[in-house]
Amino acid sequence: MAKKGNRVQVILECTEHKDSGMAGTSRYITTKNKKNSPDRMEIKKYNPILKRMTVHKEIK
């Protein structure tokens, strides 16, 4: 039997983009170890629509 891994795929979405009123969304897909970091991720990533670094939070 195969063991289930602790790594899961998560989607990160920009928190500042909705407030800006501009069309579209900035999302990134990454993986995290759910055993080491059970809380939602929060990372600074580049938002190409706003053309600057913004905070992206895990959704779902």
KOLPAPA-592678 format. One record per atom (N, C-alpha, C, CB): residue number from 0; residue in one letter; chain; atom name; x, y, z. Coordinates in Angstrom, 1 decimal. Glycine has a CB too. Layout:
<node n="NUM" res="A" chain="A" atom="CA" xx="X" yy="Y" zz="Z"/>
...
# end
This chain:
<node n="0" res="M" chain="A" atom="N" xx="0.8" yy="-1.2" zz="0.0"/>
<node n="0" res="M" chain="A" atom="CA" xx="0.0" yy="0.0" zz="0.0"/>
<node n="0" res="M" chain="A" atom="C" xx="0.9" yy="1.3" zz="0.0"/>
<node n="0" res="M" chain="A" atom="CB" xx="-0.9" yy="0.0" zz="1.2"/>
<node n="1" res="A" chain="A" atom="N" xx="0.4" yy="2.2" zz="-0.7"/>
<node n="1" res="A" chain="A" atom="CA" xx="1.2" yy="3.5" zz="-0.8"/>
<node n="1" res="A" chain="A" atom="C" xx="0.7" yy="4.4" zz="0.3"/>
<node n="1" res="A" chain="A" atom="CB" xx="1.0" yy="4.2" zz="-2.2"/>
<node n="2" res="K" chain="A" atom="N" xx="1.7" yy="5.1" zz="0.9"/>
<node n="2" res="K" chain="A" atom="CA" xx="1.4" yy="6.1" zz="2.0"/>
<node n="2" res="K" chain="A" atom="C" xx="0.9" yy="7.4" zz="1.4"/>
<node n="2" res="K" chain="A" atom="CB" xx="2.6" yy="6.3" zz="2.9"/>
<node n="3" res="K" chain="A" atom="N" xx="0.1" yy="8.1" zz="2.1"/>
<node n="3" res="K" chain="A" atom="CA" xx="-0.3" yy="9.4" zz="1.6"/>
<node n="3" res="K" chain="A" atom="C" xx="0.7" yy="10.4" zz="2.1"/>
<node n="3" res="K" chain="A" atom="CB" xx="-1.8" yy="9.8" zz="2.2"/>
<node n="4" res="G" chain="A" atom="N" xx="1.1" yy="11.3" zz="1.2"/>
<node n="4" res="G" chain="A" atom="CA" xx="2.1" yy="12.3" zz="1.6"/>
<node n="4" res="G" chain="A" atom="C" xx="1.6" yy="13.4" zz="2.4"/>
<node n="4" res="G" chain="A" atom="CB" xx="2.8" yy="12.8" zz="0.3"/>
<node n="5" res="N" chain="A" atom="N" xx="2.5" yy="14.2" zz="3.0"/>
<node n="5" res="N" chain="A" atom="CA" xx="2.0" yy="15.3" zz="3.8"/>
<node n="5" res="N" chain="A" atom="C" xx="2.0" yy="16.6" zz="2.9"/>
<node n="5" res="N" chain="A" atom="CB" xx="3.0" yy="15.6" zz="4.9"/>
<node n="6" res="R" chain="A" atom="N" xx="2.5" yy="16.5" zz="1.7"/>
<node n="6" res="R" chain="A" atom="CA" xx="2.5" yy="17.7" zz="0.8"/>
<node n="6" res="R" chain="A" atom="C" xx="1.2" yy="17.8" zz="0.1"/>
<node n="6" res="R" chain="A" atom="CB" xx="3.7" yy="17.7" zz="-0.1"/>
<node n="7" res="V" chain="A" atom="N" xx="0.6" yy="19.0" zz="0.1"/>
<node n="7" res="V" chain="A" atom="CA" xx="-0.6" yy="19.3" zz="-0.6"/>
<node n="7" res="V" chain="A" atom="C" xx="-0.5" yy="20.5" zz="-1.4"/>
<node n="7" res="V" chain="A" atom="CB" xx="-1.8" yy="19.5" zz="0.4"/>
<node n="8" res="Q" chain="A" atom="N" xx="-1.2" yy="20.6" zz="-2.5"/>
<node n="8" res="Q" chain="A" atom="CA" xx="-1.2" yy="21.7" zz="-3.4"/>
<node n="8" res="Q" chain="A" atom="C" xx="-2.1" yy="22.8" zz="-2.8"/>
<node n="8" res="Q" chain="A" atom="CB" xx="-1.6" yy="21.4" zz="-4.8"/>
<node n="9" res="V" chain="A" atom="N" xx="-1.7" yy="24.1" zz="-2.8"/>
<node n="9" res="V" chain="A" atom="CA" xx="-2.5" yy="25.2" zz="-2.4"/>
<node n="9" res="V" chain="A" atom="C" xx="-2.5" yy="26.3" zz="-3.4"/>
<node n="9" res="V" chain="A" atom="CB" xx="-1.9" yy="25.7" zz="-1.0"/>
<node n="10" res="I" chain="A" atom="N" xx="-3.5" yy="27.1" zz="-3.4"/>
<node n="10" res="I" chain="A" atom="CA" xx="-3.6" yy="28.2" zz="-4.3"/>
<node n="10" res="I" chain="A" atom="C" xx="-3.5" yy="29.5" zz="-3.4"/>
<node n="10" res="I" chain="A" atom="CB" xx="-5.0" yy="28.2" zz="-5.0"/>
<node n="11" res="L" chain="A" atom="N" xx="-2.6" yy="30.4" zz="-3.9"/>
<node n="11" res="L" chain="A" atom="CA" xx="-2.4" yy="31.7" zz="-3.2"/>
<node n="11" res="L" chain="A" atom="C" xx="-3.0" yy="32.8" zz="-4.1"/>
<node n="11" res="L" chain="A" atom="CB" xx="-0.9" yy="31.9" zz="-3.0"/>
<node n="12" res="E" chain="A" atom="N" xx="-3.8" yy="33.6" zz="-3.4"/>
<node n="12" res="E" chain="A" atom="CA" xx="-4.5" yy="34.7" zz="-4.1"/>
<node n="12" res="E" chain="A" atom="C" xx="-4.1" yy="36.1" zz="-3.5"/>
<node n="12" res="E" chain="A" atom="CB" xx="-6.0" yy="34.5" zz="-4.1"/>
<node n="13" res="C" chain="A" atom="N" xx="-3.9" yy="37.1" zz="-4.3"/>
<node n="13" res="C" chain="A" atom="CA" xx="-3.6" yy="38.4" zz="-3.9"/>
<node n="13" res="C" chain="A" atom="C" xx="-4.7" yy="39.0" zz="-3.0"/>
<node n="13" res="C" chain="A" atom="CB" xx="-3.3" yy="39.3" zz="-5.1"/>
<node n="14" res="T" chain="A" atom="N" xx="-4.3" yy="39.6" zz="-1.9"/>
<node n="14" res="T" chain="A" atom="CA" xx="-5.2" yy="40.3" zz="-1.0"/>
<node n="14" res="T" chain="A" atom="C" xx="-5.5" yy="41.7" zz="-1.4"/>
<node n="14" res="T" chain="A" atom="CB" xx="-4.7" yy="40.2" zz="0.4"/>
<node n="15" res="E" chain="A" atom="N" xx="-4.6" yy="42.4" zz="-2.1"/>
<node n="15" res="E" chain="A" atom="CA" xx="-4.8" yy="43.8" zz="-2.4"/>
<node n="15" res="E" chain="A" atom="C" xx="-5.5" yy="44.0" zz="-3.7"/>
<node n="15" res="E" chain="A" atom="CB" xx="-3.4" yy="44.5" zz="-2.4"/>
<node n="16" res="H" chain="A" atom="N" xx="-5.6" yy="43.0" zz="-4.6"/>
<node n="16" res="H" chain="A" atom="CA" xx="-6.1" yy="43.2" zz="-5.9"/>
<node n="16" res="H" chain="A" atom="C" xx="-7.6" yy="43.5" zz="-5.9"/>
<node n="16" res="H" chain="A" atom="CB" xx="-5.8" yy="41.9" zz="-6.7"/>
<node n="17" res="K" chain="A" atom="N" xx="-8.4" yy="42.9" zz="-5.0"/>
<node n="17" res="K" chain="A" atom="CA" xx="-9.8" yy="43.2" zz="-5.0"/>
<node n="17" res="K" chain="A" atom="C" xx="-10.1" yy="44.6" zz="-4.7"/>
<node n="17" res="K" chain="A" atom="CB" xx="-10.5" yy="42.3" zz="-4.0"/>
<node n="18" res="D" chain="A" atom="N" xx="-9.3" yy="45.2" zz="-3.8"/>
<node n="18" res="D" chain="A" atom="CA" xx="-9.5" yy="46.6" zz="-3.4"/>
<node n="18" res="D" chain="A" atom="C" xx="-9.1" yy="47.6" zz="-4.5"/>
<node n="18" res="D" chain="A" atom="CB" xx="-8.7" yy="46.9" zz="-2.1"/>
<node n="19" res="S" chain="A" atom="N" xx="-8.2" yy="47.2" zz="-5.4"/>
<node n="19" res="S" chain="A" atom="CA" xx="-7.8" yy="48.1" zz="-6.4"/>
<node n="19" res="S" chain="A" atom="C" xx="-8.8" yy="48.4" zz="-7.5"/>
<node n="19" res="S" chain="A" atom="CB" xx="-6.5" yy="47.5" zz="-7.1"/>
<node n="20" res="G" chain="A" atom="N" xx="-9.8" yy="47.5" zz="-7.7"/>
<node n="20" res="G" chain="A" atom="CA" xx="-10.8" yy="47.8" zz="-8.7"/>
<node n="20" res="G" chain="A" atom="C" xx="-10.4" yy="47.4" zz="-10.1"/>
<node n="20" res="G" chain="A" atom="CB" xx="-11.2" yy="49.2" zz="-8.7"/>
<node n="21" res="M" chain="A" atom="N" xx="-9.2" yy="46.9" zz="-10.3"/>
<node n="21" res="M" chain="A" atom="CA" xx="-8.7" yy="46.4" zz="-11.6"/>
<node n="21" res="M" chain="A" atom="C" xx="-9.3" yy="45.1" zz="-11.9"/>
<node n="21" res="M" chain="A" atom="CB" xx="-7.2" yy="46.5" zz="-11.6"/>
<node n="22" res="A" chain="A" atom="N" xx="-9.4" yy="44.8" zz="-13.2"/>
<node n="22" res="A" chain="A" atom="CA" xx="-9.9" yy="43.5" zz="-13.6"/>
<node n="22" res="A" chain="A" atom="C" xx="-8.9" yy="42.4" zz="-13.4"/>
<node n="22" res="A" chain="A" atom="CB" xx="-10.4" yy="43.5" zz="-15.1"/>
<node n="23" res="G" chain="A" atom="N" xx="-9.4" yy="41.1" zz="-13.3"/>
<node n="23" res="G" chain="A" atom="CA" xx="-8.5" yy="40.0" zz="-13.2"/>
<node n="23" res="G" chain="A" atom="C" xx="-8.1" yy="39.7" zz="-11.8"/>
<node n="23" res="G" chain="A" atom="CB" xx="-7.2" yy="40.2" zz="-14.0"/>
<node n="24" res="T" chain="A" atom="N" xx="-7.3" yy="38.6" zz="-11.6"/>
<node n="24" res="T" chain="A" atom="CA" xx="-6.8" yy="38.2" zz="-10.3"/>
<node n="24" res="T" chain="A" atom="C" xx="-5.4" yy="37.7" zz="-10.4"/>
<node n="24" res="T" chain="A" atom="CB" xx="-7.7" yy="37.1" zz="-9.7"/>
<node n="25" res="S" chain="A" atom="N" xx="-4.6" yy="37.8" zz="-9.4"/>
<node n="25" res="S" chain="A" atom="CA" xx="-3.3" yy="37.3" zz="-9.3"/>
<node n="25" res="S" chain="A" atom="C" xx="-3.3" yy="36.0" zz="-8.4"/>
<node n="25" res="S" chain="A" atom="CB" xx="-2.3" yy="38.3" zz="-8.8"/>
<node n="26" res="R" chain="A" atom="N" xx="-3.0" yy="34.9" zz="-9.0"/>
<node n="26" res="R" chain="A" atom="CA" xx="-3.0" yy="33.6" zz="-8.3"/>
<node n="26" res="R" chain="A" atom="C" xx="-1.8" yy="32.8" zz="-8.6"/>
<node n="26" res="R" chain="A" atom="CB" xx="-4.3" yy="32.8" zz="-8.6"/>
<node n="27" res="Y" chain="A" atom="N" xx="-1.3" yy="32.1" zz="-7.6"/>
<node n="27" res="Y" chain="A" atom="CA" xx="-0.1" yy="31.2" zz="-7.7"/>
<node n="27" res="Y" chain="A" atom="C" xx="-0.5" yy="29.9" zz="-7.2"/>
<node n="27" res="Y" chain="A" atom="CB" xx="1.2" yy="31.8" zz="-7.1"/>
<node n="28" res="I" chain="A" atom="N" xx="0.0" yy="28.8" zz="-7.7"/>
<node n="28" res="I" chain="A" atom="CA" xx="-0.2" yy="27.4" zz="-7.2"/>
<node n="28" res="I" chain="A" atom="C" xx="1.2" yy="27.0" zz="-6.7"/>
<node n="28" res="I" chain="A" atom="CB" xx="-0.7" yy="26.5" zz="-8.3"/>
<node n="29" res="T" chain="A" atom="N" xx="1.2" yy="26.4" zz="-5.4"/>
<node n="29" res="T" chain="A" atom="CA" xx="2.4" yy="25.9" zz="-4.8"/>
<node n="29" res="T" chain="A" atom="C" xx="2.1" yy="24.8" zz="-3.9"/>
<node n="29" res="T" chain="A" atom="CB" xx="3.1" yy="27.0" zz="-4.0"/>
<node n="30" res="T" chain="A" atom="N" xx="3.0" yy="24.2" zz="-3.3"/>
<node n="30" res="T" chain="A" atom="CA" xx="2.8" yy="23.1" zz="-2.4"/>
<node n="30" res="T" chain="A" atom="C" xx="3.3" yy="23.4" zz="-1.0"/>
<node n="30" res="T" chain="A" atom="CB" xx="3.5" yy="21.8" zz="-2.9"/>
<node n="31" res="K" chain="A" atom="N" xx="2.7" yy="22.8" zz="0.0"/>
<node n="31" res="K" chain="A" atom="CA" xx="3.2" yy="23.0" zz="1.4"/>
<node n="31" res="K" chain="A" atom="C" xx="3.0" yy="21.7" zz="2.1"/>
<node n="31" res="K" chain="A" atom="CB" xx="2.4" yy="24.1" zz="2.1"/>
<node n="32" res="N" chain="A" atom="N" xx="3.8" yy="21.6" zz="3.2"/>
<node n="32" res="N" chain="A" atom="CA" xx="3.7" yy="20.4" zz="4.1"/>
<node n="32" res="N" chain="A" atom="C" xx="2.7" yy="20.7" zz="5.1"/>
<node n="32" res="N" chain="A" atom="CB" xx="5.1" yy="20.1" zz="4.7"/>
<node n="33" res="K" chain="A" atom="N" xx="1.6" yy="20.0" zz="5.1"/>
<node n="33" res="K" chain="A" atom="CA" xx="0.5" yy="20.3" zz="6.0"/>
<node n="33" res="K" chain="A" atom="C" xx="0.8" yy="19.9" zz="7.4"/>
<node n="33" res="K" chain="A" atom="CB" xx="-0.8" yy="19.6" zz="5.5"/>
<node n="34" res="K" chain="A" atom="N" xx="1.7" yy="19.0" zz="7.6"/>
<node n="34" res="K" chain="A" atom="CA" xx="2.1" yy="18.6" zz="9.0"/>
<node n="34" res="K" chain="A" atom="C" xx="3.0" yy="19.7" zz="9.7"/>
<node n="34" res="K" chain="A" atom="CB" xx="2.9" yy="17.3" zz="8.9"/>
<node n="35" res="N" chain="A" atom="N" xx="3.9" yy="20.3" zz="8.9"/>
<node n="35" res="N" chain="A" atom="CA" xx="4.8" yy="21.4" zz="9.5"/>
<node n="35" res="N" chain="A" atom="C" xx="4.1" yy="22.7" zz="9.5"/>
<node n="35" res="N" chain="A" atom="CB" xx="6.0" yy="21.5" zz="8.6"/>
<node n="36" res="S" chain="A" atom="N" xx="3.2" yy="23.0" zz="8.6"/>
<node n="36" res="S" chain="A" atom="CA" xx="2.5" yy="24.3" zz="8.6"/>
<node n="36" res="S" chain="A" atom="C" xx="1.0" yy="24.1" zz="8.4"/>
<node n="36" res="S" chain="A" atom="CB" xx="3.1" yy="25.2" zz="7.5"/>
<node n="37" res="P" chain="A" atom="N" xx="0.3" yy="23.8" zz="9.4"/>
<node n="37" res="P" chain="A" atom="CA" xx="-1.2" yy="23.6" zz="9.3"/>
<node n="37" res="P" chain="A" atom="C" xx="-2.0" yy="24.8" zz="9.1"/>
<node n="37" res="P" chain="A" atom="CB" xx="-1.7" yy="22.9" zz="10.5"/>
<node n="38" res="D" chain="A" atom="N" xx="-1.4" yy="26.0" zz="9.4"/>
<node n="38" res="D" chain="A" atom="CA" xx="-2.1" yy="27.3" zz="9.2"/>
<node n="38" res="D" chain="A" atom="C" xx="-2.1" yy="27.7" zz="7.7"/>
<node n="38" res="D" chain="A" atom="CB" xx="-1.5" yy="28.4" zz="10.1"/>
<node n="39" res="R" chain="A" atom="N" xx="-2.9" yy="28.7" zz="7.4"/>
<node n="39" res="R" chain="A" atom="CA" xx="-2.9" yy="29.2" zz="6.0"/>
<node n="39" res="R" chain="A" atom="C" xx="-1.6" yy="30.0" zz="5.7"/>
<node n="39" res="R" chain="A" atom="CB" xx="-4.1" yy="30.1" zz="5.8"/>
<node n="40" res="M" chain="A" atom="N" xx="-1.1" yy="29.8" zz="4.5"/>
<node n="40" res="M" chain="A" atom="CA" xx="0.2" yy="30.4" zz="4.1"/>
<node n="40" res="M" chain="A" atom="C" xx="-0.1" yy="31.9" zz="3.8"/>
<node n="40" res="M" chain="A" atom="CB" xx="0.8" yy="29.7" zz="2.9"/>
<node n="41" res="E" chain="A" atom="N" xx="0.9" yy="32.7" zz="4.0"/>
<node n="41" res="E" chain="A" atom="CA" xx="0.8" yy="34.1" zz="3.6"/>
<node n="41" res="E" chain="A" atom="C" xx="2.2" yy="34.5" zz="3.1"/>
<node n="41" res="E" chain="A" atom="CB" xx="0.4" yy="35.0" zz="4.8"/>
<node n="42" res="I" chain="A" atom="N" xx="2.4" yy="34.8" zz="1.8"/>
<node n="42" res="I" chain="A" atom="CA" xx="3.7" yy="35.0" zz="1.2"/>
<node n="42" res="I" chain="A" atom="C" xx="3.6" yy="36.3" zz="0.3"/>
<node n="42" res="I" chain="A" atom="CB" xx="4.1" yy="33.8" zz="0.4"/>
<node n="43" res="K" chain="A" atom="N" xx="4.7" yy="37.0" zz="0.3"/>
<node n="43" res="K" chain="A" atom="CA" xx="4.8" yy="38.2" zz="-0.6"/>
<node n="43" res="K" chain="A" atom="C" xx="5.2" yy="37.6" zz="-2.0"/>
<node n="43" res="K" chain="A" atom="CB" xx="5.8" yy="39.2" zz="-0.1"/>
<node n="44" res="K" chain="A" atom="N" xx="4.4" yy="37.9" zz="-3.0"/>
<node n="44" res="K" chain="A" atom="CA" xx="4.7" yy="37.5" zz="-4.4"/>
<node n="44" res="K" chain="A" atom="C" xx="4.4" yy="38.7" zz="-5.3"/>
<node n="44" res="K" chain="A" atom="CB" xx="3.8" yy="36.3" zz="-4.8"/>
<node n="45" res="Y" chain="A" atom="N" xx="5.0" yy="38.5" zz="-6.5"/>
<node n="45" res="Y" chain="A" atom="CA" xx="4.8" yy="39.6" zz="-7.5"/>
<node n="45" res="Y" chain="A" atom="C" xx="3.4" yy="39.5" zz="-8.1"/>
<node n="45" res="Y" chain="A" atom="CB" xx="5.9" yy="39.5" zz="-8.6"/>
<node n="46" res="N" chain="A" atom="N" xx="2.7" yy="40.7" zz="-8.2"/>
<node n="46" res="N" chain="A" atom="CA" xx="1.4" yy="40.8" zz="-8.9"/>
<node n="46" res="N" chain="A" atom="C" xx="1.7" yy="41.5" zz="-10.2"/>
<node n="46" res="N" chain="A" atom="CB" xx="0.4" yy="41.5" zz="-8.0"/>
<node n="47" res="P" chain="A" atom="N" xx="1.6" yy="40.8" zz="-11.3"/>
<node n="47" res="P" chain="A" atom="CA" xx="1.9" yy="41.4" zz="-12.6"/>
<node n="47" res="P" chain="A" atom="C" xx="0.9" yy="42.5" zz="-13.0"/>
<node n="47" res="P" chain="A" atom="CB" xx="1.9" yy="40.3" zz="-13.7"/>
<node n="48" res="I" chain="A" atom="N" xx="-0.4" yy="42.4" zz="-12.5"/>
<node n="48" res="I" chain="A" atom="CA" xx="-1.4" yy="43.4" zz="-12.9"/>
<node n="48" res="I" chain="A" atom="C" xx="-1.1" yy="44.7" zz="-12.2"/>
<node n="48" res="I" chain="A" atom="CB" xx="-2.8" yy="42.9" zz="-12.6"/>
<node n="49" res="L" chain="A" atom="N" xx="-0.8" yy="44.7" zz="-10.9"/>
<node n="49" res="L" chain="A" atom="CA" xx="-0.5" yy="45.9" zz="-10.1"/>
<node n="49" res="L" chain="A" atom="C" xx="1.0" yy="46.3" zz="-10.3"/>
<node n="49" res="L" chain="A" atom="CB" xx="-0.8" yy="45.6" zz="-8.6"/>
<node n="50" res="K" chain="A" atom="N" xx="1.8" yy="45.4" zz="-10.8"/>
<node n="50" res="K" chain="A" atom="CA" xx="3.2" yy="45.6" zz="-11.1"/>
<node n="50" res="K" chain="A" atom="C" xx="4.0" yy="45.9" zz="-9.8"/>
<node n="50" res="K" chain="A" atom="CB" xx="3.4" yy="46.8" zz="-12.1"/>
<node n="51" res="R" chain="A" atom="N" xx="3.8" yy="45.2" zz="-8.8"/>
<node n="51" res="R" chain="A" atom="CA" xx="4.5" yy="45.3" zz="-7.5"/>
<node n="51" res="R" chain="A" atom="C" xx="4.3" yy="44.0" zz="-6.7"/>
<node n="51" res="R" chain="A" atom="CB" xx="4.1" yy="46.6" zz="-6.7"/>
<node n="52" res="M" chain="A" atom="N" xx="5.2" yy="44.0" zz="-5.6"/>
<node n="52" res="M" chain="A" atom="CA" xx="5.1" yy="42.8" zz="-4.7"/>
<node n="52" res="M" chain="A" atom="C" xx="3.9" yy="43.1" zz="-3.7"/>
<node n="52" res="M" chain="A" atom="CB" xx="6.4" yy="42.7" zz="-3.9"/>
<node n="53" res="T" chain="A" atom="N" xx="3.0" yy="42.0" zz="-3.6"/>
<node n="53" res="T" chain="A" atom="CA" xx="1.9" yy="42.1" zz="-2.7"/>
<node n="53" res="T" chain="A" atom="C" xx="1.8" yy="40.9" zz="-1.9"/>
<node n="53" res="T" chain="A" atom="CB" xx="0.6" yy="42.3" zz="-3.5"/>
<node n="54" res="V" chain="A" atom="N" xx="1.0" yy="40.9" zz="-0.8"/>
<node n="54" res="V" chain="A" atom="CA" xx="0.8" yy="39.7" zz="0.0"/>
<node n="54" res="V" chain="A" atom="C" xx="-0.3" yy="38.8" zz="-0.6"/>
<node n="54" res="V" chain="A" atom="CB" xx="0.3" yy="40.1" zz="1.4"/>
<node n="55" res="H" chain="A" atom="N" xx="0.1" yy="37.5" zz="-0.8"/>
<node n="55" res="H" chain="A" atom="CA" xx="-0.8" yy="36.5" zz="-1.3"/>
<node n="55" res="H" chain="A" atom="C" xx="-1.1" yy="35.5" zz="-0.2"/>
<node n="55" res="H" chain="A" atom="CB" xx="-0.2" yy="35.8" zz="-2.6"/>
<node n="56" res="K" chain="A" atom="N" xx="-2.4" yy="35.3" zz="0.0"/>
<node n="56" res="K" chain="A" atom="CA" xx="-2.9" yy="34.3" zz="1.1"/>
<node n="56" res="K" chain="A" atom="C" xx="-3.5" yy="33.1" zz="0.5"/>
<node n="56" res="K" chain="A" atom="CB" xx="-3.9" yy="35.0" zz="2.0"/>
<node n="57" res="E" chain="A" atom="N" xx="-3.4" yy="32.0" zz="1.2"/>
<node n="57" res="E" chain="A" atom="CA" xx="-3.9" yy="30.7" zz="0.8"/>
<node n="57" res="E" chain="A" atom="C" xx="-5.5" yy="30.8" zz="0.8"/>
<node n="57" res="E" chain="A" atom="CB" xx="-3.4" yy="29.6" zz="1.7"/>
<node n="58" res="I" chain="A" atom="N" xx="-6.1" yy="30.3" zz="-0.3"/>
<node n="58" res="I" chain="A" atom="CA" xx="-7.5" yy="30.2" zz="-0.3"/>
<node n="58" res="I" chain="A" atom="C" xx="-8.0" yy="28.8" zz="-0.2"/>
<node n="58" res="I" chain="A" atom="CB" xx="-8.1" yy="30.9" zz="-1.6"/>
<node n="59" res="K" chain="A" atom="N" xx="-9.3" yy="28.6" zz="0.2"/>
<node n="59" res="K" chain="A" atom="CA" xx="-9.9" yy="27.3" zz="0.4"/>
<node n="59" res="K" chain="A" atom="C" xx="-9.4" yy="26.7" zz="1.7"/>
<node n="59" res="K" chain="A" atom="CB" xx="-9.6" yy="26.3" zz="-0.7"/>
# end
